[in-house]
Amino acid sequence: MNSEKSDILYRLMLRKGYPGEFARIISAEMNTDFTAERMISYIGRAGLRPLEEVADEMLAIQSDRDRIRDKHINEHAQQKINILYRDINE
């Protein structure tokens, strides 16, 4: 299920002149508000860009999202380990 922002991205891409199937794939991959907002900003800044550039930007946004997610997971795990060590030493 796409977010509302993904639907906005889809419509924006169609208005800018991107092929419908390409816009559908990109908006389906940008399925959270965070990723869709970043892609909306990218698409909205300039005219029609080559499809390869848009796909590269999509992959970069997904990579950033994954890195941020992994950072939060690691921080949470480290917090749990710290609590465990603290409880053992008390």
Secondary structure, DSSP 4 states (H G I P E B T S, - for coil): ---HHHHHHHHHHHHHT--HHHHHHHHHHS-SHHHHHHHHHHHHHSS---HHHHHHHHHHHHHHHHHHHHHHHHHHHHHHHHHHHHHHT-
